């Protein structure tokens, strides 16, 4: 269903591979959670948006989307991100939680551990993915400290594995997994995990003036780390952990106010590159 009316809400959840196999949030069967609208598509300057869903969570209304907006008929993942965040911008979104599945580069991590990234290394090839805003984006605090704290607290209540409250996320393009040599290069650079979605989302969130935080489920060892990963274990995690991750996101969102002193909004400045 295509619609021109973007619902107004300050809250959004970006679904990734860790909740892809369920109907989020319906399959969580929560008493305070109700879907208000489904199959919402919007025309954006970057093409037709991915399908959104609007749900009620207590007194909040929350926009959500599957797989970071990636889908077969979109030109690039960067374009999918532009469509997604343009809609968030029009909706007035100020608080964003995201999730994904990552490979462990740090050899101390294990499958089913949860990491809440504090920083990133961008090795993607998505150049200058933005919305054209006249801003200087400061990335010294890429993820919201209060959002991270809430995600860690939610994860510690329900995690199957261990929970780590900091990690450096290496972003690559995929859709293939990385080579052994690439993983070793990322390890030398200081990365703990590798995935394909934190960038450009973290930049676009900053551009629209929104707080961004995410949690990631370790689904395999990256190539050359500890041991070769097995497809059956990856499949088992993919189908058996989504409700756990979904509940973490919901628990964190319940506790999230619109306004708080996190400092994220101060890291978007007016550009100095202006015609005189």
SVG drawing of the C-alpha trace seen along z (x, -y; Angstrom):
<svg xmlns="http://www.w3.org/2000/svg" viewBox="-4 -37 51 65">
<polyline fill="none" stroke="black" stroke-width="0.4" points="0.0,0.0 1.5,-3.4 0.7,-6.4 1.7,-10.0 1.0,-10.6 4.0,-9.8 3.0,-9.2 4.7,-11.6 6.6,-9.9 10.0,-10.4 10.7,-6.6 12.0,-4.1 13.4,-0.6 15.4,0.7 15.2,4.5 18.1,6.6 18.9,10.2 18.4,11.1 14.7,10.4 14.1,11.0 12.5,14.5 9.6,13.3 6.8,10.8 8.1,8.0 6.6,7.0 3.5,9.2 5.2,12.5 6.4,11.2 2.8,11.3 3.2,8.4 0.1,7.0 1.2,3.4 2.1,3.7 -0.3,3.3 0.2,2.8 -1.6,-0.3 -0.7,-0.2 1.2,2.1 2.5,2.2 3.2,-1.5 5.2,-2.8 6.1,-6.4 7.5,-8.2 10.9,-9.8 13.4,-11.8 15.4,-8.5 12.6,-6.3 9.7,-4.4 10.6,-3.6 10.8,-0.1 7.7,1.1 7.2,-0.3 5.0,0.7 3.6,-1.6 2.9,-0.1 1.9,-1.3 4.1,-0.5 2.4,-1.7 2.0,-5.4 4.5,-5.5 4.1,-5.1 7.1,-3.4 8.0,-3.1 9.8,0.1 11.2,1.6 12.8,4.9 16.4,5.6 17.5,1.9 15.3,1.3 17.4,3.6 15.4,5.5 16.0,7.0 14.5,4.2 16.5,1.3 19.5,0.1 22.1,0.0 22.1,0.4 23.1,-3.2 19.9,-4.2 17.9,-2.0 19.4,-3.9 18.6,-7.2 15.0,-6.2 14.7,-4.9 16.2,-8.0 14.4,-10.5 11.1,-8.9 12.5,-9.1 13.4,-12.8 9.8,-13.6 8.3,-11.6 10.4,-13.6 12.2,-10.6 14.7,-11.4 15.4,-8.0 16.6,-5.1 17.5,-1.5 18.9,1.0 20.0,4.6 22.0,7.0 24.0,10.2 27.8,9.9 30.9,12.0 33.4,12.2 36.8,10.8 37.9,10.5 38.7,14.2 37.3,13.9 33.8,13.5 31.5,16.5 28.4,17.1 25.2,15.9 27.2,13.2 25.6,9.7 27.7,6.6 26.6,3.0 28.9,1.1 30.5,-2.1 32.5,-2.9 33.0,-1.8 35.5,-1.4 33.9,-2.1 35.3,0.1 32.2,-0.1 32.2,-1.5 29.1,-3.7 30.6,-7.1 28.9,-10.3 25.6,-8.7 23.6,-11.5 20.4,-13.6 21.9,-16.8 21.7,-18.5 23.9,-21.6 25.7,-20.1 29.1,-19.2 28.7,-15.8 31.0,-15.2 31.5,-11.4 33.4,-11.4 30.4,-9.9 28.7,-7.9 26.2,-6.0 24.1,-7.4 25.4,-6.6 22.0,-6.5 20.6,-4.3 23.6,-2.0 23.0,-1.8 19.3,-0.8 20.2,1.8 22.8,3.3 20.3,3.5 17.7,5.1 20.2,7.6 21.5,8.6 17.9,9.6 17.4,12.0 20.6,12.9 21.5,16.5 25.2,15.7 27.4,12.9 26.7,9.2 29.5,6.7 28.8,3.0 31.5,1.9 32.8,3.0 34.3,1.6 32.1,2.5 33.8,2.9 31.4,2.2 31.9,3.9 29.6,4.1 28.9,7.7 26.7,9.4 29.5,11.9 31.4,12.6 34.9,11.2 38.1,13.1 40.6,14.3 43.0,11.5 40.3,8.9 39.4,10.1 43.0,10.0 43.4,6.4 40.3,5.4 41.6,7.2 44.9,5.2 42.8,2.0 41.2,2.8 37.7,4.1 35.9,6.6 33.1,7.5 32.2,7.2 28.8,6.5 27.2,4.6 24.7,2.1 26.0,-0.4 27.3,-2.6 25.8,-4.8 23.0,-4.6 25.1,-6.2 25.9,-9.2 22.3,-9.6 21.0,-9.5 23.4,-12.3 22.3,-14.2 18.6,-14.1 19.5,-15.0 18.5,-11.6 20.2,-9.5 21.3,-6.1 22.2,-3.0 22.3,0.7 22.8,4.2 24.3,7.0 24.1,10.7 27.3,12.6 26.2,15.3 29.5,16.7 33.3,16.4 34.7,14.2 36.8,16.1 40.1,17.2 39.0,16.6 39.0,19.6 37.4,22.0 35.4,22.2 31.7,21.3 29.0,23.9 25.9,23.1 23.7,25.2 24.7,23.2 24.1,20.0 20.7,21.3 19.9,22.3 20.7,18.8 18.8,17.2 15.6,19.0 15.8,19.5 17.0,16.2 14.8,13.5 12.2,13.2 15.0,12.8 16.5,9.9 13.1,8.4 12.2,8.3 15.5,6.5 14.7,3.8 11.2,3.4 12.4,3.3 14.9,0.6 12.3,-1.4 9.8,-1.3 12.4,-3.1 13.3,-5.7 12.3,-9.4 12.3,-11.8 14.5,-14.4 17.6,-13.7 21.0,-15.2 23.1,-12.7 25.1,-15.3 24.2,-13.7 22.3,-16.7 25.4,-18.9 27.5,-16.9 25.6,-18.2 26.9,-21.7 26.1,-24.1 28.5,-23.6 31.3,-26.2 31.2,-25.6 28.8,-28.4 28.8,-30.9 29.6,-34.4"/>
</svg>
